[in-house]
């Protein structure tokens, strides 16, 4: 399919991949994010833009510093100048890429795997969550319908992934607390559990 050339690797897997491929790609994004938060943010935003029918490379690393409003101001002119038709995009019902339902489900899966692989500190330190939120909220006000749609889906998937991750972490903490309560006071197991709980 000629349209597939416009999709980067994460977007391609969201559109065409199996559940296990999507989960693996989510973990790959998580690894990228853990090595370089800025690269992780750029990869997520580029994936959203590609799923909205915009070509690879429309957002560059240096534009992250300018913020979403600057990007949105130049986007309509860029779309006109490059003759981009964003009416055909991966999450639309009439998508040229195939099943929009599958792409939507895979997009949610991708977020769950990527966010779920992170530590709470990694997500909160360095301002990743607020910065991603700022971009997604602003992109949701774009003049391009496809970008509004994908941004809202991404924001909801991000919130759901954070909620699931918090629930999973709460369960782990409760299990560790029960083990700590059942352990002998002052024993080696207590010290180890106290360290793991932090």
C-alpha positions as CSV (number, residue, x, y, z in Angstrom):
1,X,0.0,0.0,0.0
2,X,1.5,3.3,-1.1
3,X,0.0,5.1,1.9
4,X,2.0,3.0,4.3
5,X,5.2,4.9,3.3
6,X,3.8,7.8,5.2
7,X,3.7,5.9,8.5
8,X,6.6,5.6,10.9
9,X,7.3,2.4,12.6
10,X,5.1,2.9,15.7
11,X,2.2,4.2,13.6
12,X,2.6,1.3,11.1
13,X,2.3,-1.2,13.9
14,X,-0.7,0.5,15.3
15,X,-2.4,0.3,12.0
16,X,-1.3,-3.1,10.8
17,X,0.2,-5.0,13.7
18,X,-1.1,-7.9,15.8
19,X,-1.8,-7.4,19.5
20,X,1.6,-8.9,20.4
21,X,3.4,-6.7,17.9
22,X,1.7,-3.6,19.3
23,X,2.6,-4.6,22.8
24,X,6.2,-5.1,21.8
25,X,6.3,-1.7,20.0
26,X,4.8,-0.1,23.2
27,X,7.7,-1.6,25.1
28,X,10.2,-0.4,22.5
29,X,8.7,3.1,22.9
30,X,9.1,2.7,26.7
31,X,12.7,1.8,26.3
32,X,13.3,4.8,24.1
33,X,11.5,7.0,26.6
34,X,13.6,5.6,29.5
35,X,16.8,6.4,27.6
36,X,15.7,9.9,26.4
37,X,12.5,11.5,27.6
38,X,12.5,14.1,24.8
39,X,12.9,11.5,22.1
40,X,10.1,9.5,23.7
41,X,7.8,12.6,23.6
42,X,8.7,13.3,20.0
43,X,8.1,9.7,19.0
44,X,4.6,9.8,20.6
45,X,3.7,13.1,19.0
46,X,4.9,12.0,15.6
47,X,2.9,8.8,15.9
48,X,-0.2,10.9,16.6
49,X,0.5,13.2,13.7
50,X,1.1,10.2,11.3
51,X,-2.1,8.5,12.5
52,X,-3.9,11.8,11.7
53,X,-2.8,11.6,8.1
54,X,0.2,13.9,8.3
55,X,3.5,12.6,6.8
56,X,6.6,11.6,8.7
57,X,8.8,14.6,9.6
58,X,6.1,17.2,9.9
59,X,7.3,17.8,13.5
60,X,11.0,18.2,14.2
61,X,12.8,17.9,17.5
62,X,13.7,21.6,17.7
63,X,10.0,22.5,17.4
64,X,9.3,20.9,20.7
65,X,10.8,23.9,22.4
66,X,8.5,26.3,20.4
67,X,5.5,24.5,21.8
68,X,2.2,23.3,20.3
69,X,0.7,26.7,19.6
70,X,3.6,27.7,17.3
71,X,3.4,24.3,15.6
72,X,-0.4,24.7,15.1
73,X,0.0,28.2,13.7
74,X,2.3,27.0,10.9
75,X,0.5,23.7,10.3
76,X,-2.4,24.8,8.0
77,X,0.1,26.6,5.6
78,X,2.4,23.6,5.7
79,X,-0.5,21.3,4.8
80,X,-1.6,23.6,1.9
81,X,2.0,24.0,0.6
82,X,2.6,20.2,0.6
83,X,-0.9,19.3,-0.7
84,X,-1.6,17.0,2.2
85,X,-5.1,15.4,2.3
86,X,-5.7,14.6,6.0
87,X,-9.3,13.4,5.3
88,X,-7.9,9.9,4.9
89,X,-6.3,8.9,8.2
90,X,-5.8,5.7,10.1
91,X,-8.6,6.2,12.7
92,X,-11.3,7.3,10.3
93,X,-14.1,5.0,9.3
94,X,-13.2,5.4,5.6
95,X,-9.5,4.8,6.2
96,X,-7.3,3.8,3.3
97,X,-5.2,1.8,5.7
98,X,-7.8,-0.8,6.7
99,X,-9.8,-1.3,9.9
100,X,-10.2,1.9,11.9
101,X,-11.5,-0.2,14.8
102,X,-8.4,-2.3,14.9
103,X,-6.1,0.8,14.7
104,X,-8.0,2.4,17.5
105,X,-7.8,-0.7,19.7
106,X,-4.1,-1.1,18.8
107,X,-3.5,2.6,19.6
108,X,-4.9,2.1,23.1
109,X,-2.9,-1.1,23.5
110,X,0.3,0.8,22.5
111,X,-0.3,3.4,25.1
112,X,-1.0,0.8,27.8
113,X,2.2,-1.1,27.1
114,X,4.4,1.9,26.9
115,X,3.1,3.7,29.9
116,X,2.8,0.5,31.9
117,X,6.5,-0.2,31.4
118,X,7.5,3.0,33.1
119,X,8.2,3.7,36.8
120,X,6.1,6.4,38.4
121,X,9.2,8.5,38.9
122,X,10.1,8.3,35.2
123,X,6.6,9.6,34.2
124,X,6.5,12.4,36.7
125,X,10.1,13.6,36.8
126,X,11.3,15.9,34.0
127,X,7.8,17.1,33.3
128,X,6.9,14.5,30.7
129,X,3.2,14.0,31.7
130,X,2.4,17.8,31.8
131,X,4.3,18.4,28.6
132,X,2.5,15.6,26.8
133,X,-0.8,16.8,28.2
134,X,-0.1,20.3,27.0
135,X,0.7,19.1,23.4
136,X,-2.3,16.7,23.3
137,X,-4.8,19.3,24.6
138,X,-3.5,22.0,22.2
139,X,-3.5,19.6,19.2
140,X,-7.1,18.8,20.0
141,X,-7.9,22.4,19.1
142,X,-6.3,22.1,15.6
143,X,-8.2,23.2,12.5
144,X,-7.6,19.7,11.1
145,X,-10.4,17.4,12.1
146,X,-8.2,14.3,11.8
147,X,-5.7,15.8,14.3
148,X,-8.4,16.8,16.7
149,X,-9.8,13.2,16.6
150,X,-6.4,11.5,17.1
151,X,-5.3,13.9,19.8
152,X,-8.5,13.3,21.8
153,X,-8.1,9.5,21.4
154,X,-4.4,9.8,22.5
155,X,-5.3,11.9,25.5
156,X,-7.9,9.4,26.6
157,X,-5.6,6.5,26.0
158,X,-2.8,8.2,28.0
159,X,-5.2,8.9,30.9
160,X,-6.5,5.3,30.8
161,X,-3.0,3.9,30.7
162,X,-2.0,6.1,33.7
163,X,-5.0,4.9,35.6
164,X,-4.3,1.2,34.9
165,X,-0.6,1.7,35.8
166,X,-1.6,3.4,39.1
167,X,-4.0,0.5,39.9
168,X,-1.3,-2.1,39.2
169,X,1.2,-0.3,41.3
170,X,-1.3,0.1,44.2
171,X,-1.9,-3.7,44.1
172,X,1.8,-4.4,44.2
173,X,2.2,-2.0,47.2
174,X,-0.7,-3.6,49.0
175,X,0.8,-7.1,48.5
176,X,4.1,-5.9,49.8
177,X,2.5,-4.3,52.8
178,X,0.7,-7.6,53.7
179,X,4.0,-9.4,53.4
180,X,5.7,-6.8,55.5
181,X,2.9,-7.1,58.1
182,X,3.3,-10.9,58.2
183,X,7.1,-10.9,58.4
184,X,8.9,-11.2,61.7
185,X,9.8,-7.8,63.2
186,X,13.4,-6.9,62.6
187,X,14.1,-9.8,60.3
188,X,16.0,-9.7,57.0
189,X,12.7,-10.0,55.0
190,X,11.3,-6.9,56.7
191,X,14.4,-4.8,55.7
192,X,14.2,-6.1,52.1
193,X,10.4,-5.4,51.9
194,X,10.9,-1.9,53.3
195,X,13.5,-1.1,50.6
196,X,11.4,-2.5,47.8
197,X,8.3,-0.6,49.0
198,X,10.1,2.7,48.6
